[in-house]
Amino acid sequence: MKKLLKLVCLILITVAILPKEAQAASFIDLADETLLTEINYLVDQDIVKGYSNNLFKPNENVTKAQVAVILTRALALNTINIENPNYQDVTTAHKYYKEIAAVQNAGIFDDVHTFHPNATMTRGQMAIVLQRAFQLKGSGNAYFTDVTEQTSGYKEILTLAHNHLVRGYDDGTFKPDEPVTRAHFSAFLARAMTLSKPDLLKDRAFIYTYAYYSLNDHQRYTLDYQFDHHDGKNDVWVVENLSSEQAFPNELIYGDDRIYGQAIARDGNTHYDLYLELPLRIGVILHEDDAGVTSGKRVTVKTTNGIVQAGEVQYSGVVILEEKSIINGTVKTYYFVDGIGLVKELHNDIVVLELLNRTMKK
């Protein structure tokens, strides 16, 4: 009996220490791996659930009632002290009355006579409810060829695109009148829930000291990074090698309200290892087929609120980026902290850069 209790305790402890992503359901019908991060996030948060036999049914359309339930969970809406919206087709006996009333009370759904709980949500309607639910701001140019000022949800669709929550289709369309699927709604919701606009730049007022492991000569170095000047586009950080006389190239960091770029200045050439649009949210933010300086690489935001140990400090609220080269399979993982910048970097699980400390400039 004691052995059995020990075994049970061991199992419980093992489950408790497993990373959340490992506990996410492994759905066998998710062919589009570009949405796995978002779907796993919602499963881990107990916001969406799968079906029996490890099925998610990603291509099924979501109904208005299902969206009400999911949003109630995502926003932790009150379902006790609610006011009856008096929808003619949703009585207090309806299975999802509380959730439907909660989202209507929150101003997410309109105050109308009928709700149509079993009607499918269109992609345009999805944009409207997500903009209202998360109070999203911002707009931009007409991103999509089939979205005009006459389109229902026109402003909301542009707001979602401005915040990088939606990309649209390869032909430049958004398809606002098509039903939204479980996979797509899950992805859009998870992105809205994790939307973040962190400051990824190094703080010019500090000297950064990193432990560096060179994959070229397999030597370990201690490097000091110090802001030197702004060259008209980039912050130029001079790198001093404290371990030997070996010279290291300067680091260039470009940043404004919408862009973060990270480059190495070598032989008069500037090569950006990262070039990202802000704000960030979880999921694939750059596909390997996209044009630009990161062509051939898939960049995925694994989390915008993670935890990492660097040096003797444990950081929270960490943005974790994974960059995978489709050409050679190399995976780089970057850990950024808001207001501090890069604190850790891995190449294929090898720590190549780790912030040891920051000291204020004198």
CORMO-V359220 format. One record per residue. N is the residue number from 1. RES is the residue in one letter. SS is DSSP state (helix for helix, strand for strand, loop for the rest). D_CENTER is the distance of its C-alpha to the mean C-alpha in whole Angstrom. Layout:
n: [N N]
res: [RES RES]
ss: [SS SS]
d_center: [D_CENTER D_CENTER]
This chain:
n: [1 2 3 4 5 6 7 8 9 10 11 12 13 14 15 16 17 18 19 20 21 22 23 24 25 26 27 28 29 30 31 32 33 34 35 36 37 38 39 40 41 42 43 44 45 46 47 48 49 50 51 52 53 54 55 56 57 58 59 60 61 62 63 64 65 66 67 68 69 70 71 72 73 74 75 76 77 78 79 80 81 82 83 84 85 86 87 88 89 90 91 92 93 94 95 96 97 98 99 100 101 102 103 104 105 106 107 108 109 110 111 112 113 114 115 116 117 118 119 120 121 122 123 124 125 126 127 128 129 130 131 132 133 134 135 136 137 138 139 140 141 142 143 144 145 146 147 148 149 150 151 152 153 154 155 156 157 158 159 160 161 162 163 164 165 166 167 168 169 170 171 172 173 174 175 176 177 178 179 180 181 182 183 184 185 186 187 188 189 190 191 192 193 194 195 196 197 198 199 200 201 202 203 204 205 206 207 208 209 210 211 212 213 214 215 216 217 218 219 220 221 222 223 224 225 226 227 228 229 230 231 232 233 234 235 236 237 238 239 240 241 242 243 244 245 246 247 248 249 250 251 252 253 254 255 256 257 258 259 260 261 262 263 264 265 266 267 268 269 270 271 272 273 274 275 276 277 278 279 280 281 282 283 284 285 286 287 288 289 290 291 292 293 294 295 296 297 298 299 300 301 302 303 304 305 306 307 308 309 310 311 312 313 314 315 316 317 318 319 320 321 322 323 324 325 326 327 328 329 330 331 332 333 334 335 336 337 338 339 340 341 342 343 344 345 346 347 348 349 350 351 352 353 354 355 356 357 358 359 360 361 362]
res: [M K K L L K L V C L I L I T V A I L P K E A Q A A S F I D L A D E T L L T E I N Y L V D Q D I V K G Y S N N L F K P N E N V T K A Q V A V I L T R A L A L N T I N I E N P N Y Q D V T T A H K Y Y K E I A A V Q N A G I F D D V H T F H P N A T M T R G Q M A I V L Q R A F Q L K G S G N A Y F T D V T E Q T S G Y K E I L T L A H N H L V R G Y D D G T F K P D E P V T R A H F S A F L A R A M T L S K P D L L K D R A F I Y T Y A Y Y S L N D H Q R Y T L D Y Q F D H H D G K N D V W V V E N L S S E Q A F P N E L I Y G D D R I Y G Q A I A R D G N T H Y D L Y L E L P L R I G V I L H E D D A G V T S G K R V T V K T T N G I V Q A G E V Q Y S G V V I L E E K S I I N G T V K T Y Y F V D G I G L V K E L H N D I V V L E L L N R T M K K]
ss: [loop helix helix helix helix helix helix helix helix helix helix helix helix helix helix helix helix loop loop helix helix helix helix loop loop loop loop loop loop loop loop loop helix helix helix helix helix helix helix helix helix helix helix helix loop loop loop loop loop loop strand helix helix helix strand loop loop loop loop loop strand loop strand helix helix helix helix helix helix helix helix helix helix helix helix loop loop loop loop loop loop loop loop loop loop loop loop loop loop loop loop loop loop loop loop loop helix helix helix helix helix helix helix helix helix loop loop loop loop loop loop loop loop loop loop loop loop loop loop strand loop strand helix helix helix helix helix helix helix helix helix helix helix helix loop loop loop loop loop loop loop loop loop loop loop loop loop loop loop loop loop loop loop helix helix helix helix helix helix helix helix helix loop loop loop loop loop loop loop loop loop loop loop loop loop loop loop loop strand loop strand helix helix helix helix helix helix helix helix helix helix helix helix loop loop strand loop loop loop loop loop loop loop loop loop strand strand strand strand strand strand strand strand loop loop loop loop loop loop strand strand strand strand strand strand strand strand strand strand strand loop loop loop loop strand strand strand strand strand strand strand loop loop loop loop loop loop loop loop loop strand strand strand strand strand loop loop loop strand strand strand strand strand strand strand strand loop loop strand strand strand strand strand strand strand strand strand loop loop strand loop loop strand strand strand strand loop loop loop loop loop loop loop loop loop loop strand strand strand strand strand strand strand strand strand strand strand strand strand strand loop loop strand strand strand strand strand strand strand strand strand strand strand strand strand loop loop loop loop loop strand strand strand strand strand strand strand loop loop loop strand strand strand strand strand strand strand loop loop strand strand strand strand strand strand strand strand strand strand strand loop loop]
d_center: [46 45 43 42 40 39 37 36 35 33 31 30 29 27 25 24 23 21 17 16 14 18 19 17 19 20 20 23 22 19 20 17 15 12 11 12 8 8 11 12 10 12 15 15 15 18 16 17 20 21 25 28 28 24 24 21 23 20 22 24 23 22 25 25 26 23 21 23 23 19 18 21 19 16 17 20 23 26 28 32 33 32 34 35 34 37 36 39 37 35 38 37 38 35 33 30 32 30 26 28 30 27 24 27 28 25 26 23 26 29 32 34 37 35 32 32 30 30 29 26 24 23 20 22 22 19 18 20 20 16 17 20 18 15 18 16 17 18 20 21 23 24 21 22 26 26 25 28 29 31 28 27 24 24 23 20 19 19 17 14 14 15 11 10 9 12 14 17 19 21 24 23 23 21 23 23 26 25 24 20 20 18 16 15 15 13 10 10 11 8 6 9 9 6 7 8 11 12 15 15 18 21 23 27 29 28 29 27 28 26 28 27 28 29 29 32 35 33 34 32 32 32 30 30 28 30 29 32 32 30 31 30 27 25 26 28 28 31 31 34 34 36 37 39 40 38 36 32 31 30 26 25 22 21 19 19 18 16 16 15 18 19 23 26 29 31 35 34 31 28 25 21 19 16 16 12 12 11 9 6 3 1 5 8 8 12 14 17 19 18 21 21 21 18 20 20 17 14 11 8 5 6 5 6 9 11 15 17 20 21 25 27 24 21 18 15 12 11 8 9 9 11 13 16 19 20 24 24 22 21 18 17 14 13 13 13 14 15 18 19 17 17 18 18 18 19 21 21 21 23 23 24 23 23 23 27 27 27 31 31 33 37]
